[in-house]
């Protein structure tokens, strides 16, 4: 058991928390550091979240490097955006089935996050039949293939090749909701309202005060750092382009996407032309403008977060 009531700074807390088992104290001290280690995907998620939410955001305990990523975003602007979207997770090719055009994802980070969310509860894959018959005139304007050069059936190929490389097609339909919101959706709207945000900030201030009273100064510093960073993000405004999510066509979208032509996983996006075309082929945001002071703040916030986490773990 821990018997001393003085912390690493030698300051006596207002509220005594003596009697905590040593193993519990050491585990709880290492938990913040382990849970928030730097992630190589953070830049990718910063850009994706910015494109989807329309503003910068900071969580209660951001991962190490996240605040520095915000600093680099404000400092380098579109260059940071291009590098983040060039992440291997987001550099997918897109084939527009209706128009026959081929291009790279314009908002790869945002679309990867949406696809990951849509497939989080995907059902078991459905196997396609081995024998697939081709219509003689399957393509308009083209003559049927002669029998001598007609493609072999899947069963014939299977008998000749001992190895099969199966491909998966994920079908994602994107529509605009027109039904009434569920109870969960209404609760999310309340939390995102001005009243909900004020209540959340008041809760964080109370949490900082409570942590200071029990002598957890390192944890209090991390929460306060996140609270100030969140407020700083609210000051930065991101503008949407004109005609955002509007469609200039009178038909639904049908776009196929994969990381390359020989990929095993393919994604077919069907539904609202405005939503799909904007997410895959158009710029969803304009880079936020920031002054030098705001950029310098996120650099200092990153260093303060690193010092606070290592202090708590030590």
N, C-alpha and C positions, 0 to 999 in steps of 0.2 A: 504494500500500500504506500501511496505518496503521503508523507507526513508534513512536508514543508508547504507553507501557504504563500511563499514568495515566488514570483515568476522569474524568468530568465533576466528581467530588467531590475530585479530586486525591489519591486514595488508591491505593496500589500493591496490586494483588491478590496473593493467595498463589500462584495459578497463572497464569503468563503466557500470554496468548492473542494475542501480537503476530503480525503478518504477515497479518492478515485483510484482504482487498481492501476498499477504501473503499465500492464500490457494494454489496457484500454486507452490510457493517455498516450502511449507511444503510437498505437495504431491510428488513433484519431488525428495525431499530429502529422503522420505520413500520408493520410488519405487525401487531403487537398492537393498535395504535390503530385501524387501518382495519378489522381483523377484528371488533372489539368495539365499533363505534360503536352508539349508541343506536338502538333499534328501537321504532316506535310500537306494535308488537304484543306487547311484553313483558308488560304487565299481563294481557293475554288469556292468554298462555302460563303465567304464574305461577299463575293460578286453575285453568287446565286441568291443569297438572302436580300441583297440590295435590289436586284432586279425584280424579285417577287414582291417584296414589301414596300418598295418605293422610298425607303429611308434606311440609314445605318442603324444598327442595333447592337447592344452589348448585353450579354446575359449576366446573371448574378455572379457567377464565377467563370469568367471566360478562360479558355485554354491559353497556356503560355504561347506568346507569339501572335495572338489575335489582335491585341491592341497595337502592336507594332505593324501588323498588316493594315490596320486602319490608317496608321501614319503613312505607310508607303502608298496606299491608295490615294490619299490626299496630296501627297508630294509628287507622285509620278502620273497620276490621272489615267489617261487612256492607255499608256504603256503598261501600267499595272493590270488594267482590264484585259488587254490582249494576252499577257503572260498567264493570267489566271484562267482565261478561257482556252488557252493552249494546253491545259492540263490533259493528261491522257484519258481522264474520265469524261471529258467534255468534247474532245475533238472527234466528233462523229460526222460521217457524211450523211446527207439527206437526199433522197430521190423523190421528187414531186411526181406522183403517178399521173396526175391530171395534165400536167404541162410538160413533163419529160425533162425538167431541169435538174441539175445536180449541183449541190453546194454544201459547204460546211455549216454546222450549227452556228447561228449568230449569237445565241444566248445559251451556250452549252452548259454552263454551270447551273443556271436556273432550270433548264430542261432535265438535267440529270437528277436534280433534287425532286422535281415533280414526278419523274418516272420511278424513282426509288420509292416515293410515297405511294404511288398508285399500285405498285407491285408488292407492297409489304405483306399483303394477305392473298397472294396469288394462289389459285387452285392448282391441282395436279395437272401436269401437261397432258394434252390429248395427242395420242399417236395418230399420224396420218397413215392411210392405207398404202401398202407397198405398190399395188398396181394403180397407176393413174393414167387414164386414157386421155389422149390429146385430140381435140376436135380437128377435123380436117381443115377447116377454115377458121382457126381460132383467132387469127389476127386480121383485122379488116384491111383490105387493100393488098393482101399478100396471097399468092397462090399456095395451095397445099404442097407439102414436101413430098417428093417421090418416095416410094416405098424403100428404095435402095439406100436412101440417106435419112430415113425417118429415125428419130431417137429411140433408143432401146427403153423398155419399161424398167421400172425400179427393181422388179423381181429378177430380171435378167442380169442387171448390174450386180445385184446382191449375190448371185450364184458365182460370179466371176471374181469378186473382190472379197477377201477374208476379213477386211476391216471396214467398218462403217463409221463415218463421222456425221453424227446427227446434228441438225441445226434446230434452234428454237425460235419461234416467232411469237413475240409478246404483242397482243393487240390492246391498244389503249384508246378508249373513246373519251373525248373531251367535249363537254357541253356546258352551256350556261345554266345554272340551276334556276328553275322557275317555281319550284314548290316551296312550301313554308319551311322555315328553318326549324331544325330540331331543338330540343332543350339544350343539348350540348352547344349547338351553334349560337343560341341566344346567350348562353353563359360566356362564350368567347367574346361576343360583341360587348357585353357588359365589362369584361376585363380590359378590352381594348379601348373603351370609351375614356373620356377625359376624367370622369369620376374614378374609374377603375385604376387609371394610371396614377392619380394623386394618392389614392389609398395604398397602392403598391409602394410608392416612394416614402410615404409616412411609415409603412411597415419596415422598410429598410433602415430608415433613420432610427426607429425604435430598436431594431436588431443591433445596430452599431452601438447604441447606448448600453444595451444589455451585455454585449460582449466586453465592452470597456469596464463595466461594473464587476464582472467576474474575472477580470484580468487577462482576457484573451485578446491582447492588443494586436497581435499579428492577424488574427481572423477579422477583427474589427477594421483593420487597415485595408484588407482585401475587399470587404463589403463596401466600405466607403469609396475605395478607388473605382469599383464597378458602378456605384451609384453616380459619382461625378462623371464618369465616362459615358454613362447612359444619357445623362442630361446634356453633355456636350454633343452627343450624336443627334439629339432632337433639334439642336440649333442649325445643323447642316441640312439644307433642303435639296432634294433631288427632283428635277423636272421631268415629266413624262412628255414624249414627243406628241405632236398633234395627230389626231386620228388614232390614238392608242387603242388597240384591241378591236378596231373597226375593220370590216372586210370590204374590199372593193370588187368582190366576186359574188355571184348569186348561187353558188354551189358549195357543198361541204368539202373539207380538205381530206386528202388521202396521201400521206407522206410516209415513206419507208426510210428507216435510219439504221445505221450500223457503223462500227468503228472502221471497217474497210470492206471491200467487196467479197472477201473470203471469210467473213466472220461467222462464228457459230451462233451468236445471239443477235436477233433482228427485232426491231421495234416498229410497229405499224400504228401511226397516229391517225385516227379518224374523228370526224365531228366538225365542230365550229371552225369555219375557215379563218375568222378573225383571230381567235385565240391561238390556233396552231401556227398560222403563218407569222404572227408577230413573235411567238416564242422561238421559232426555228429560223426565221429568215429576216427579221428586222430588229433594229436596236430598240430595247425596251426602256432605256433611261439615258439621261445626260449626266455626266460626271459632276458630283457636288463640288462647288467652289469653296475653298477654305483659305484663310490667311495663314501667315507663318506662325502665329501664336497657337492656333489650333493644332497645326502639325507638330509643333514642339511639345504641346501638352501630351499627345498620345505617345510620343517618345518617352517622356518622363513617366507616364502612367504605366508603360510597359516595364520600365526599370523598377518602379515602385512595387508592381505586382511580383516581379521576380524576387526582390528583396523580402517582401512579406511572406511569400510561400516558403522560401528557404529558411527564413527565421522561424516560422511555425514548425517546420520539419526538424530543425536543429534543436 
